[in-house]
């Protein structure tokens, strides 16, 4: 059990260092908080936030549709089994 915990901890540390390497290799230059898209203004924040809202709206709608179809399929299967057991 201790070997598994040690191996997991070592792999986690190694993965963290591998992912942090590009940030650490940047040379420590200061970019005043400027990101990959340049200076962030209200338009970028608004469109990003709108994208997040639309993404979750689509996930909820798609998930509801799939769940409804699966429930309908389950009910049809149960009705079929009931008809077979009753003899209709």
N, C-alpha and C positions, 0 to 999 in steps of 0.2 A: 504494500500500500504506500509506503514512504517513497519507494522508487518511482511510482506513478506520479505522486505529487511533485517530486523533485524534477522529473522529466517534463511535466506540464509547466512547472515554473520556469525551467530553463528555456523551453520552447517559446513561452510567452515573452520572456525577456529578450530573446533573440529576435523574435518577430517585431517587438516594439522598437528595438534598436535599428532594425533594417528599415522600418517605416519612417523612423525619425532621421535617418541619415541624410536625405536631401535637405531637410530643414536645417540640420546642424552644419552642413557643408556650404551653406550660402555665404559664409565668410563674415557673418555678423553685421553686414551692411544694413543701415537703417533706411527703410522705405516709407517712414511716417505712416504706417498702417495701410499703405496702398496695396490692394490685392492684385489678382491675376488680370482682372478686367480694367485695371487703372483706378482712377479716383472714383470712389463710390458716391453716387448722388441719390436723390430721392427717386428718380425714375428707375434706377436699377433695383433699389430696394422694393419699390412698388411692384414691379414686374416679377421679381423673385417670389414675393409673398403671394401674389396672385397665382403663380405657378404651383406653389405649395397647396393652396386652397383647391385649385382645380384638380391636382393630383389626388388628394384625399377624397374629393367628391367622386371622381371616377372609380377609385378603389372601392368606395362604399357602394356605389351603384352596381358595379360589376359583381361584387361579393353578394349583394342582395339578389341579383338576378340568378347567379349560380346556385345560391342556397334555395331559392324558390323552385328552380328546376329539379334540384336533388330531392326536395321534399315532395314534389309532385310525383317524381319517379318512385319514391319510397311508398307513397300512398297507393299508387297504381299496383305495385308489387304486392302490397298487403291485401288489397282488394282481390287480386287474382288468386292469392293463396286462400283467402276466405271463400271465394266462389268454388275453388276446387275441393275444399274440405266439406262444404255444404252440399255440393253436387249440382250446382246450377249449370 
